[in-house]
């Protein structure tokens, strides 16, 4: 499966993948992130229910505090 992550194509060895599983693969599970899937914002409570498909585009921004 090919997904576009933050503008860059990435290959994943999976026929199907949930957004929650993707975040685990990217070591972002449980971390504060903002996710946009095909230009639509996704609430953290919905990550497990979003099934990704070949060609989907995601923007993932990690939230960091500090000054």
C-alpha positions, -999 to 999 in steps of 0.1 A, spaced: 0 0 0 13 35 -9 3 64 13 13 100 10 25 112 44 31 149 47 36 152 10 60 122 6 50 87 -7 56 59 17 52 21 12 36 -1 38 34 -39 38 -3 -42 44 -34 -47 23 -55 -28 49 -44 -5 77 -62 15 102 -51 50 111 -44 38 146 -21 10 133 -3 35 111 4 58 141 18 27 159 41 19 130 53 55 130 59 54 168 33 81 173 6 61 191 -4 79 223 15 110 214 -2 143 208 -8 146 171 -32 163 147 -42 142 117 -58 151 84 -69 122 62 -76 131 26 -80 168 36 -105 160 64 -95 163 101 -98 132 122 -106 132 159 -83 110 181 -114 90 192 -119 80 156 -84 68 147 -92 31 152 -123 34 129 -105 50 100 -94 24 74 -67 36 50 -67 27 14 -39 27 -12 -33 63 -25 -47 80 6 -30 113 17 -23 121 54 -9 151 71 3 143 106 16 171 128 31 163 162 22 188 189 51 200 211 51 224 240 79 247 248 93 281 241 
